[in-house]
Amino acid sequence: MKREQWFKPYIRAYYGRFALTILLGVLTVGMAGALMFTSGMLISKSALRPENILMVYVPTVLVRTFGIGRAVSHYVERLVGHDAILRVLSDMRVRLYRVLEPQALFLRSRYRTGDILGTLADDIEYLQNVYMRTVFPSIIALVTYGILIAALGYFDGVFAALMALYMFVLIAILPIVSLMITRVKHRQMKQQRNGLYQRLTDAVLGLGDWVISGRSQAFVDSYEEDEARVAAIERSINTFSRWRMFTAQLVVGLMVVSMIYWAGGQYADGRMPVYLIAAFVLVVIPLMDAFLPISEAIEKIPQYQDSVERLVRMEQEAPASVSIGESKQSIHGATQDRSTDRGAQSHMDALERKEWAQAGSGSAYSITEQGRMTVRLSTKDGVPAVPDASTYPVYLEQVSFSYEGEASKSVDGLTLQVEAGKKIAIIGRSGAGKSTLLKLIQGAITPSQGRVLVQGKDAASYGDDISAVIGVLNQSPHLFDTTVSNNIRLGRLEASDEEIREACEQVKLGALMDSLPQGIDTPMHEAGQRFSGGERQRVALARILLQHTPIVIMDEPTVGLDPITERELLRTVFDVMREKTLIWITHHLASVEQMDEIIFMDEGRIIMRGSHAELMEREPRYRRLYELDRPFTLGA
């Protein structure tokens, strides 16, 4: 049913244009057949030396009429057909955009963005061929088939049945056999190619290790063997295509011979003038041109199915909070209760037994028997109270979430409240749940349990408007191949040049811009390669400043920078973000001393929480991590 939603809506929407295209296609085939019929009759009639020129005058006019009519009808058919298909293509592209755009926050985490966008764009291009190369030709052939059999049946029912059998081979038997064989071969080739591309990508990334190990030739030999298997499948497909075409041409030849035999018999019995023998024989050739492409058109169906399946999968994988139309939620939260982490309990005792501040009107924290922190909110008519957004712009209450197919929870019963203007660092090893926590706060995914509030509203309810509330500085912000000012202006399109220069000054880019001949109008080149890593991050930071968002998330923005550049960038960030609520995801502990609070996550839970000084005093684990990281933090 999902597949049909990429076909049926467009058939209904453009039914008139599709019907007109098919009608014109049938007319084009009819004109071609009539042209050959009258041409054969004219040639034969002229060879008999007619007594009067009027005997060939009408066929001559008809030849001109059908010749011009065939060209005109074919042109109009292509014009109407392409007009309809381009409209369908436009609708499909808009629909693809609406599928992908809400997923932009986490699309890169599941796919290599360039690859998936390129593939999906190609899929849309393939789907337009469904109509032009498969649907329209198949329907035109079926309509032509019915008209031909009816016309021949008028002269001879038995011969019409024989010709129906010949044409049935062309429009049904060969296409079905072709589809069955091609589907199997296509699946085999796809599997082989996927393995081949994976091996090649892996080998290219590890090329140095192959060379160093002295086994580069072994890899080349193995790769060539795999490539030969793919080439063998391609050759088998091409060989079958040639045999299929030979069979189809053989059937057409039998039809021509049968037509000669039948027409000759009709003349011998006195049922047909002699000059119509050539007319009936020649008409077979152009009419068969409508049948021969069907097998090739039908064998493309597996490719169309692959394209539709990818598009449907993208719709199904859209989270429920950002899905459109029939999109389904592909990520969900697990519902099992979390087990008690005894190993982390000692880290929580000191923090969880202190008195926490009120978390909004009528709500407070309490401690479970296991030493875990929970939230106790007052309710009105059974509805949980909403914390004061001006006090707690980011508020998570007993949030759990897990990805599809994973038994463990990425975030497990997490409660977190960030006070306005506070600077929070969230640390933990890879897989601890930090990235999932960010997606929850950004509303890209919805929790299975609990709630996530941003500025007092459910995070997922913002949709695209989340950018007006949260600015994000990530590891590799994309900078476009345009000027510095245009890249910064992306934060707020109506910003003036003066505001952009002020943002550059704030992020310590003023001197650099003044040193450039074109200033803020200097091109950044592709992906911002004209500038260093630290300078590119400062441009992205200036972009965030123009957004004027009350909350800023930093997701490992200093990865790949040297220690000196890292410390300078962080100093700039903390300076310009003084009035904002800042959430910083990091793996190591450079400059964490400047944060108001540090949260340590493990297995989706908060196991340590406090200021740097508090954790250094109370948490041996944190103290060891800080001491291990100290050579890097002091490297500047």
C-alpha positions as CSV (number, residue, x, y, z in Angstrom):
1,M,0.0,0.0,0.0
2,K,2.9,2.4,0.7
3,R,4.3,1.8,-2.8
4,E,1.0,2.8,-4.3
5,Q,1.1,6.1,-2.6
6,W,4.1,7.0,-4.9
7,F,2.0,6.2,-8.0
8,K,-1.8,6.4,-7.5
9,P,-2.0,10.0,-6.2
10,Y,-0.3,11.2,-9.4
11,I,-2.4,9.1,-11.6
12,R,-5.5,10.6,-10.0
13,A,-4.1,14.1,-10.1
14,Y,-3.1,14.0,-13.8
15,Y,-5.6,11.5,-15.1
16,G,-6.6,13.8,-18.0
17,R,-3.1,14.4,-19.2
18,F,-2.2,10.7,-18.9
19,A,-5.3,9.6,-20.9
20,L,-4.6,12.2,-23.6
21,T,-1.0,11.0,-23.8
22,I,-2.1,7.4,-24.3
23,L,-4.7,8.4,-26.8
24,L,-2.1,10.3,-28.8
25,G,0.3,7.4,-28.5
26,V,-2.3,5.0,-30.0
27,L,-3.0,7.6,-32.7
28,T,0.7,7.8,-33.5
29,V,0.9,4.0,-33.9
30,G,-2.3,4.1,-36.0
31,M,-0.9,6.9,-38.2
32,A,2.4,4.9,-38.7
33,G,0.4,1.8,-39.7
34,A,-1.9,3.7,-42.0
35,L,1.1,5.3,-43.6
36,M,2.7,2.0,-44.4
37,F,-0.6,0.5,-45.5
38,T,-1.4,3.3,-48.0
39,S,2.2,3.3,-49.1
40,G,2.1,-0.4,-50.0
41,M,-1.2,0.1,-51.7
42,L,0.1,3.1,-53.7
43,I,3.2,1.3,-54.8
44,S,1.3,-1.9,-55.9
45,K,-1.4,0.2,-57.6
46,S,1.2,2.2,-59.5
47,A,3.0,-1.0,-60.6
48,L,-0.3,-2.2,-62.2
49,R,-0.3,0.9,-64.5
50,P,-3.8,2.3,-63.6
51,E,-6.0,3.4,-66.4
52,N,-6.7,6.7,-64.7
53,I,-4.4,9.0,-62.5
54,L,-7.4,9.4,-60.2
55,M,-6.8,5.7,-59.1
56,V,-3.6,6.7,-57.3
57,Y,-4.4,10.3,-56.5
58,V,-6.3,9.5,-53.3
59,P,-3.6,7.1,-51.9
60,T,-1.0,9.8,-52.7
61,V,-2.9,12.3,-50.7
62,L,-3.4,9.8,-47.9
63,V,0.4,9.0,-47.8
64,R,1.1,12.7,-47.3
65,T,-1.7,13.1,-44.7
66,F,-0.6,10.1,-42.6
67,G,3.1,11.0,-43.0
68,I,2.4,14.6,-41.6
69,G,-0.2,13.3,-39.1
70,R,2.2,10.8,-37.7
71,A,4.9,13.4,-37.0
72,V,2.4,15.9,-35.6
73,S,0.7,13.3,-33.3
74,H,4.0,12.0,-32.1
75,Y,5.2,15.5,-31.3
76,V,2.0,16.4,-29.4
77,E,2.1,13.0,-27.6
78,R,5.7,13.8,-26.4
79,L,4.7,17.3,-25.5
80,V,1.7,16.3,-23.4
81,G,3.4,13.3,-21.9
82,H,6.5,15.3,-20.8
83,D,4.3,18.1,-19.5
84,A,2.5,15.6,-17.3
85,I,5.7,13.8,-16.2
86,L,7.4,17.1,-15.3
87,R,4.5,18.0,-13.1
88,V,4.7,14.6,-11.4
89,L,8.4,15.0,-11.0
90,S,7.9,18.4,-9.4
91,D,5.3,17.0,-7.0
92,M,7.6,14.1,-6.1
93,R,10.6,16.4,-5.4
94,V,8.4,18.6,-3.1
95,R,7.2,15.4,-1.4
96,L,10.8,14.2,-1.0
97,Y,11.8,17.5,0.5
98,R,8.9,17.4,3.0
99,V,10.0,13.9,4.0
100,L,13.7,14.9,4.5
101,E,13.5,18.4,5.8
102,P,11.9,17.5,9.2
103,Q,14.6,14.8,9.6
104,A,17.5,17.3,9.0
105,L,18.5,17.3,12.7
106,F,19.4,13.6,12.7
107,L,19.7,12.6,9.0
108,R,23.5,12.8,9.2
109,S,23.6,10.5,12.2
110,R,22.0,7.7,10.1
111,Y,23.4,8.2,6.6
112,R,26.2,9.8,4.8
113,T,24.2,12.8,3.7
114,G,25.6,13.4,0.3
115,D,25.2,9.7,-0.6
116,I,21.6,9.4,0.6
117,L,20.4,12.7,-1.0
118,G,22.1,11.8,-4.3
119,T,20.5,8.4,-4.3
120,L,17.0,9.7,-3.4
121,A,17.3,12.3,-6.1
122,D,18.1,9.6,-8.6
123,D,15.2,7.5,-7.3
124,I,12.8,10.4,-8.1
125,E,14.3,10.6,-11.6
126,Y,13.8,6.8,-12.1
127,L,10.2,7.0,-11.0
128,Q,9.4,9.5,-13.8
129,N,10.5,6.7,-16.2
130,V,7.8,4.4,-14.8
131,Y,5.3,6.4,-16.7
132,M,7.2,7.3,-19.9
133,R,9.0,4.0,-20.4
134,T,6.7,1.4,-18.8
135,V,3.2,2.5,-18.1
136,F,2.4,4.5,-21.3
137,P,4.1,2.1,-23.8
138,S,2.4,-0.9,-22.1
139,I,-1.1,0.6,-22.2
140,I,-0.6,1.8,-25.8
141,A,0.5,-1.7,-26.8
142,L,-2.5,-3.3,-25.2
143,V,-4.9,-0.9,-26.8
144,T,-3.2,-1.4,-30.2
145,Y,-3.3,-5.2,-29.6
146,G,-7.1,-5.0,-29.1
147,I,-7.7,-2.8,-32.2
148,L,-5.5,-5.1,-34.5
149,I,-7.2,-8.3,-33.4
150,A,-10.7,-6.7,-33.9
151,A,-9.7,-5.4,-37.4
152,L,-8.2,-8.8,-38.5
153,G,-11.2,-10.6,-37.1
154,Y,-13.4,-8.6,-39.5
155,F,-11.6,-10.3,-42.4
156,D,-10.8,-13.8,-40.9
157,G,-11.4,-14.9,-37.3
158,V,-9.0,-17.9,-37.5
159,F,-6.1,-15.8,-38.8
160,A,-6.9,-13.1,-36.2
161,A,-6.5,-15.8,-33.5
162,L,-3.1,-16.8,-34.9
163,M,-1.8,-13.2,-35.0
164,A,-3.2,-12.7,-31.5
165,L,-1.0,-15.6,-30.4
166,Y,2.1,-14.1,-32.1
167,M,1.5,-10.7,-30.5
168,F,0.7,-12.3,-27.1
169,V,4.2,-13.7,-27.1
170,L,5.6,-10.1,-27.6
171,I,3.4,-8.3,-25.1
172,A,3.1,-10.9,-22.3
173,I,5.2,-14.0,-22.5
174,L,8.6,-12.4,-23.3
175,P,8.0,-9.5,-20.8
176,I,7.1,-11.9,-18.0
177,V,10.0,-14.2,-18.6
178,S,12.3,-11.1,-18.9
179,L,11.0,-9.8,-15.6
180,M,11.5,-13.1,-13.8
181,I,15.1,-13.5,-15.0
182,T,16.0,-9.9,-14.6
183,R,14.7,-9.7,-11.1
184,V,16.9,-12.6,-10.0
185,K,20.0,-11.3,-11.8
186,H,19.3,-7.8,-10.5
187,R,19.2,-9.0,-6.9
188,Q,22.4,-11.0,-7.4
189,M,24.2,-8.1,-9.0
190,K,23.0,-5.6,-6.3
191,Q,24.4,-7.9,-3.6
192,Q,27.7,-8.4,-5.4
193,R,28.1,-4.7,-6.0
194,N,27.3,-3.7,-2.5
195,G,29.9,-6.1,-1.2
196,L,32.3,-4.8,-3.9
197,Y,31.8,-1.1,-2.9
198,Q,32.1,-1.9,0.8
199,R,35.4,-3.7,0.2
200,L,36.7,-1.0,-2.1
201,T,35.8,1.8,0.4
202,D,37.3,-0.2,3.3
203,A,40.5,-0.8,1.3
204,V,40.9,2.8,0.2
205,L,40.5,4.0,3.8
206,G,43.1,1.4,4.9
207,L,45.3,1.7,1.9
208,G,48.4,2.5,4.0
209,D,47.9,-0.6,6.1
210,W,47.6,-2.8,3.0
211,V,50.9,-1.4,1.6
212,I,52.7,-1.6,4.9
213,S,51.6,-5.2,5.5
214,G,52.9,-6.1,2.0
215,R,49.6,-7.6,1.0
216,S,48.5,-5.0,-1.5
217,Q,48.7,-7.4,-4.4
218,A,46.6,-10.0,-2.5
219,F,43.9,-7.4,-2.1
220,V,44.1,-6.4,-5.8
221,D,43.7,-10.1,-6.8
222,S,40.8,-10.6,-4.5
223,Y,39.1,-7.5,-5.6
224,E,39.5,-8.4,-9.3
225,E,37.9,-11.8,-8.6
226,D,34.9,-10.1,-7.0
227,E,34.7,-7.6,-9.9
228,A,34.8,-10.5,-12.4
229,R,31.8,-12.1,-10.7
230,V,29.8,-8.8,-11.0
231,A,30.9,-8.5,-14.7
232,A,29.8,-12.1,-15.3
233,I,26.3,-11.3,-14.0
234,E,26.2,-8.2,-16.2
235,R,27.3,-10.3,-19.2
236,S,24.6,-12.8,-18.5
237,I,22.0,-10.0,-18.4
238,N,23.2,-8.6,-21.7
239,T,23.3,-12.1,-23.3
240,F,19.7,-12.7,-22.3
241,S,18.7,-9.3,-23.7
242,R,20.2,-10.2,-27.1
243,W,18.5,-13.6,-27.1
244,R,15.2,-11.9,-26.1
245,M,15.5,-9.4,-29.0
246,F,16.4,-12.2,-31.4
247,T,13.3,-14.2,-30.3
248,A,11.1,-11.1,-30.7
249,Q,12.4,-10.4,-34.2
250,L,11.9,-14.0,-35.1
251,V,8.2,-13.7,-34.0
252,V,7.8,-10.6,-36.1
253,G,9.4,-12.5,-39.1
254,L,6.8,-15.3,-38.6
255,M,4.1,-12.7,-38.5
256,V,5.3,-11.2,-41.8
257,V,5.5,-14.6,-43.5
258,S,2.1,-15.5,-42.1
259,M,0.6,-12.2,-43.4
260,I,2.0,-12.9,-46.9
261,Y,0.6,-16.4,-46.9
262,W,-2.8,-15.2,-45.7
263,A,-3.0,-12.2,-48.0
264,G,-2.0,-14.3,-51.0
265,G,-4.7,-16.8,-50.1
266,Q,-7.3,-14.0,-49.8
267,Y,-6.3,-12.8,-53.3
268,A,-6.5,-16.3,-54.7
269,D,-10.0,-16.8,-53.3
270,G,-11.0,-13.5,-54.9
271,R,-11.7,-11.8,-51.5
272,M,-8.9,-9.2,-51.8
273,P,-7.5,-7.1,-54.7
274,V,-3.9,-7.9,-55.5
275,Y,-2.5,-4.5,-54.6
276,L,-3.6,-5.0,-51.0
277,I,-1.2,-7.8,-50.4
278,A,1.8,-5.4,-50.0
279,A,-0.4,-3.1,-47.9
280,F,-1.2,-5.8,-45.3
281,V,2.3,-7.1,-45.2
282,L,4.0,-3.6,-44.7
283,V,1.6,-2.6,-42.0
284,V,3.0,-5.3,-39.7
285,I,6.4,-3.6,-39.3
286,P,5.4,-0.2,-37.8
287,L,2.7,-1.8,-35.7
288,M,5.2,-4.2,-34.2
289,D,7.3,-1.2,-33.1
290,A,4.7,-0.7,-30.4
291,F,5.2,-4.2,-29.0
292,L,9.0,-4.7,-29.2
293,P,9.9,-2.2,-26.4
294,I,7.5,-3.8,-23.8
295,S,10.0,-6.5,-22.6
296,E,12.7,-3.9,-22.0
297,A,10.2,-1.6,-20.3
298,I,9.0,-4.4,-18.0
299,E,12.5,-5.5,-17.0
300,K,13.1,-2.1,-15.4
301,I,10.5,-2.8,-12.7
302,P,13.0,-4.2,-10.1
303,Q,14.9,-0.9,-10.3
304,Y,11.7,1.1,-9.8
305,Q,10.8,-1.1,-6.8
306,D,14.2,-0.4,-5.2
307,S,13.7,3.3,-5.6
308,V,10.1,3.2,-4.2
309,E,11.3,1.0,-1.3
310,R,14.0,3.6,-0.4
311,L,11.5,6.4,-0.5
312,V,9.0,4.5,1.5
313,R,11.7,3.6,4.1
314,M,12.6,7.3,4.5
315,E,9.0,8.1,5.2
316,Q,8.7,5.2,7.7
317,E,11.9,6.2,9.5
318,A,10.7,9.8,10.1
319,P,10.1,10.2,13.8
320,A,6.5,10.6,14.8
321,S,7.1,14.1,16.0
322,V,8.2,15.3,12.6
323,S,6.4,12.8,10.3
324,I,4.3,14.0,7.4
325,G,1.2,12.3,6.1
326,E,1.6,8.6,6.3
327,S,5.2,8.6,7.8
328,K,5.6,6.1,10.6
329,Q,7.8,6.3,13.7
330,S,10.9,4.1,13.3
331,I,12.5,4.9,16.6
332,H,10.8,4.2,19.8
333,G,11.4,4.1,23.5
334,A,11.7,0.8,25.4
335,T,9.2,0.3,28.2
336,Q,11.0,-2.0,30.6
337,D,12.0,-0.6,34.0
338,R,15.7,0.3,34.4
339,S,17.7,-1.8,36.8
340,T,19.6,-0.2,39.7
341,D,23.2,0.6,38.9
342,R,24.8,-0.4,42.2
343,G,28.3,0.5,40.9
344,A,27.3,4.1,40.4
345,Q,25.3,4.5,43.6
346,S,28.3,5.7,45.6
347,H,28.7,8.6,43.1
348,M,25.1,9.7,43.6
349,D,24.8,9.5,47.4
350,A,26.5,12.8,48.2
351,L,24.8,14.7,45.4
352,E,21.3,13.2,45.6
353,R,20.9,13.7,49.4
354,K,21.5,17.4,49.3
355,E,18.5,19.8,49.2
356,W,17.7,20.7,45.6
357,A,16.1,24.0,44.6
358,Q,12.4,24.1,43.8
359,A,11.8,23.0,40.2
360,G,8.8,25.3,39.4
361,S,5.6,26.1,41.3
362,G,4.6,23.3,43.7
363,S,7.3,20.8,42.6
364,A,10.4,19.5,44.4
365,Y,12.9,16.7,44.2
366,S,12.9,13.6,46.4
367,I,15.2,10.6,46.7
368,T,14.2,7.0,46.2
369,E,15.3,4.2,48.4
370,Q,17.9,3.3,45.9
371,G,19.4,6.8,46.2
372,R,18.1,8.0,42.9
373,M,16.7,11.4,42.2
374,T,13.1,11.8,41.1
375,V,10.8,14.7,40.5
376,R,7.6,15.3,42.5
377,L,5.4,17.7,40.6
378,S,2.2,19.1,42.0
379,T,-0.7,18.5,39.8
380,K,-3.9,20.3,39.0
381,D,-6.8,18.1,37.9
382,G,-4.4,15.3,37.3
383,V,-2.2,17.4,34.9
384,P,1.5,17.7,35.9
385,A,2.6,21.2,36.6
386,V,4.7,23.0,34.0
387,P,8.0,24.5,35.4
388,D,8.6,28.2,35.1
389,A,10.2,28.6,31.6
390,S,12.1,31.7,32.7
391,T,13.7,29.8,35.5
392,Y,14.2,26.4,33.7
393,P,14.4,26.9,29.9
394,V,15.4,23.2,29.5
395,Y,13.6,20.6,31.6
396,L,13.6,16.8,31.3
397,E,11.5,14.7,33.6
398,Q,12.0,11.0,33.9
399,V,12.9,10.7,30.2
400,S,13.6,7.3,28.6
401,F,14.4,6.4,25.0
402,S,15.8,3.6,23.0
403,Y,16.4,3.1,19.3
404,E,14.6,0.4,17.3
405,G,16.2,-3.0,17.6
406,E,18.2,-2.1,20.7
407,A,17.3,-3.7,24.0
408,S,19.2,-1.2,26.1
409,K,18.0,2.4,26.6
410,S,20.1,5.2,25.2
411,V,18.5,7.5,27.8
412,D,17.2,5.8,30.9
413,G,14.9,7.6,33.4
414,L,16.9,10.8,33.1
415,T,15.8,13.9,35.0
416,L,17.6,17.2,34.2
417,Q,16.8,20.8,34.7
418,V,19.0,23.6,33.4
419,E,18.5,27.0,34.9
420,A,18.4,30.1,32.7
421,G,21.9,31.5,32.0
422,K,23.7,28.5,33.5
423,K,26.6,26.8,31.7
424,I,26.3,23.0,31.8
425,A,28.9,20.5,30.6
426,I,27.8,17.0,29.8
427,I,30.6,14.4,29.7
428,G,30.8,10.7,29.3
429,R,32.3,8.0,27.0
430,S,31.0,7.3,23.5
431,G,27.7,5.6,23.7
432,A,26.8,7.1,27.1
433,G,23.7,8.8,25.6
434,K,25.0,12.3,25.1
435,S,24.0,12.6,21.5
436,T,20.6,11.1,22.1
437,L,20.1,13.6,24.9
438,L,20.8,16.4,22.5
439,K,18.3,15.1,19.9
440,L,15.7,14.9,22.7
441,I,16.3,18.5,23.6
442,Q,16.2,19.6,20.0
443,G,12.9,17.8,19.5
444,A,14.3,15.6,16.7
445,I,13.1,12.5,18.6
446,T,10.4,12.0,21.2
447,P,10.8,10.1,24.5
448,S,9.0,6.9,25.2
449,Q,8.6,8.0,28.8
450,G,8.7,11.3,30.5
451,R,8.7,14.7,28.9
452,V,11.2,17.2,27.5
453,L,10.3,20.9,27.8
454,V,12.1,23.8,26.1
455,Q,11.0,27.2,27.2
456,G,8.0,25.6,28.8
457,K,6.8,23.8,25.6
458,D,7.2,20.2,24.5
459,A,10.4,20.1,22.5
460,A,9.0,18.1,19.7
461,S,6.1,20.6,19.2
462,Y,8.5,23.2,17.9
463,G,9.3,21.5,14.6
464,D,11.3,23.8,12.4
465,D,10.8,26.7,14.8
466,I,13.2,25.1,17.2
467,S,16.0,27.1,15.5
468,A,14.4,30.3,17.0
469,V,15.0,28.9,20.5
470,I,18.1,26.7,20.3
471,G,21.4,27.5,18.4
472,V,23.8,24.6,17.7
473,L,27.6,24.7,17.3
474,N,28.6,21.2,16.3
475,Q,31.8,19.4,15.4
476,S,31.8,20.4,11.7
477,P,29.3,23.2,10.9
478,H,28.8,23.4,7.1
479,L,30.1,26.5,5.5
480,F,28.9,27.2,2.0
481,D,31.0,28.2,-1.0
482,T,30.0,31.9,-0.8
483,T,31.2,35.0,1.1
484,V,31.9,35.2,4.9
485,S,28.9,37.6,5.3
486,N,26.5,35.2,3.5
487,N,27.6,32.3,5.7
488,I,27.1,34.4,8.9
489,R,23.8,35.9,7.7
490,L,22.4,32.4,7.5
491,G,21.7,32.9,11.3
492,R,19.4,35.8,10.5
493,L,18.7,36.6,6.9
494,E,17.6,40.2,7.6
495,A,20.9,41.0,9.5
496,S,22.7,44.1,8.2
497,D,26.4,44.3,7.3
498,E,27.0,46.3,10.4
499,E,25.5,43.5,12.6
500,I,27.6,41.0,10.8
501,R,30.8,43.0,11.5
502,E,29.7,43.3,15.1
503,A,29.3,39.5,15.3
504,C,32.8,39.1,13.8
505,E,34.2,41.4,16.4
506,Q,32.5,39.4,19.2
507,V,34.0,36.1,18.1
508,K,37.5,37.7,17.6
509,L,37.3,37.6,13.8
510,G,37.5,41.4,13.3
511,A,41.2,41.6,12.8
512,L,41.1,38.8,10.3
513,M,38.3,40.4,8.3
514,D,40.1,43.7,8.3
515,S,43.2,42.0,6.8
516,L,41.3,40.5,3.9
517,P,41.1,42.6,0.7
518,Q,37.3,42.1,0.4
519,G,36.6,42.0,4.2
520,I,33.4,40.2,5.1
521,D,32.7,39.8,1.4
522,T,35.6,37.4,1.0
523,P,34.7,34.1,-0.5
524,M,35.2,31.1,1.8
525,H,35.6,28.5,-0.9
526,E,34.1,25.1,-0.8
527,A,33.3,23.9,2.8
528,G,35.2,27.0,4.0
529,Q,38.6,25.6,3.1
530,R,40.1,29.1,2.7
531,F,40.2,29.4,6.5
532,S,41.6,27.3,9.4
533,G,39.5,25.0,11.6
534,G,39.4,27.5,14.4
535,E,38.4,30.3,12.1
536,R,35.6,28.2,10.5
537,Q,34.3,27.5,14.0
538,R,34.3,31.2,14.8
539,V,32.3,31.9,11.6
540,A,29.8,29.3,12.7
541,L,29.8,30.9,16.2
542,A,29.1,34.3,14.7
543,R,26.2,32.8,12.8
544,I,24.7,31.5,16.1
545,L,25.1,35.0,17.7
546,L,22.9,36.5,15.0
547,Q,20.2,34.0,15.8
548,H,19.7,35.5,19.2
549,T,18.6,32.2,20.7
550,P,18.3,32.0,24.5
551,I,19.8,28.5,24.5
552,V,23.0,27.3,22.8
553,I,24.1,23.7,22.4
554,M,27.8,22.9,21.7
555,D,28.4,19.4,20.4
556,E,32.2,18.8,20.6
557,P,33.0,22.0,18.6
558,T,36.7,21.7,19.3
559,V,37.3,18.2,17.9
560,G,40.3,18.3,15.6
561,L,41.7,21.6,16.9
562,D,45.1,21.9,18.5
563,P,45.1,22.6,22.3
564,I,46.0,26.3,21.9
565,T,43.2,27.0,19.3
566,E,40.8,24.9,21.4
567,R,41.4,27.0,24.5
568,E,41.2,30.3,22.6
569,L,37.9,29.2,20.9
570,L,36.4,28.1,24.2
571,R,37.4,31.3,25.9
572,T,35.7,33.2,23.1
573,V,32.6,31.0,23.4
574,F,32.2,31.4,27.1
575,D,32.8,35.2,26.8
576,V,30.1,35.8,24.1
577,M,27.6,33.3,25.7
578,R,27.6,35.0,29.1
579,E,23.9,35.8,29.0
580,K,22.8,32.5,27.3
581,T,21.9,29.1,28.7
582,L,24.8,26.9,27.4
583,I,24.8,23.1,27.2
584,W,28.2,21.7,26.2
585,I,28.7,18.1,25.1
586,T,32.4,17.0,25.4
587,H,34.6,14.0,25.8
588,H,37.4,15.5,27.7
589,L,37.8,18.1,30.4
590,A,39.5,21.1,28.9
591,S,38.1,24.3,30.4
592,V,35.4,22.5,32.4
593,E,36.5,24.6,35.4
594,Q,34.5,27.5,33.8
595,M,31.2,25.6,33.8
596,D,28.6,26.1,36.5
597,E,27.8,22.4,36.6
598,I,29.2,19.2,35.2
599,I,27.0,16.2,34.5
600,F,28.6,12.8,33.9
601,M,26.5,10.3,31.9
602,D,26.9,6.6,31.6
603,E,24.5,4.1,30.0
604,G,21.9,6.8,29.6
605,R,21.9,7.9,33.2
606,I,23.4,10.7,35.3
607,I,25.8,9.2,37.7
608,M,27.7,12.3,38.8
609,R,26.6,15.9,39.0
610,G,28.0,19.1,40.5
611,S,30.5,21.9,40.0
612,H,34.1,21.1,39.1
613,A,35.3,21.9,42.6
614,E,32.6,19.7,44.2
615,L,33.3,16.7,41.9
616,M,37.1,17.1,42.5
617,E,36.4,16.9,46.2
618,R,33.8,14.2,46.3
619,E,34.2,12.0,43.3
620,P,37.4,9.9,43.0
621,R,36.4,8.8,39.5
622,Y,36.0,12.3,38.2
623,R,39.3,13.3,39.9
624,R,41.1,10.5,38.1
625,L,39.6,11.4,34.8
626,Y,40.6,15.1,35.2
627,E,44.1,14.1,36.2
628,L,44.4,11.9,33.1
629,D,43.1,14.7,30.9
630,R,45.2,17.3,32.6
631,P,48.2,17.1,30.2
632,F,45.9,18.1,27.4
633,T,44.0,20.8,29.3
634,L,47.3,22.3,30.3
635,G,48.9,22.0,26.8
636,A,48.0,25.6,26.0
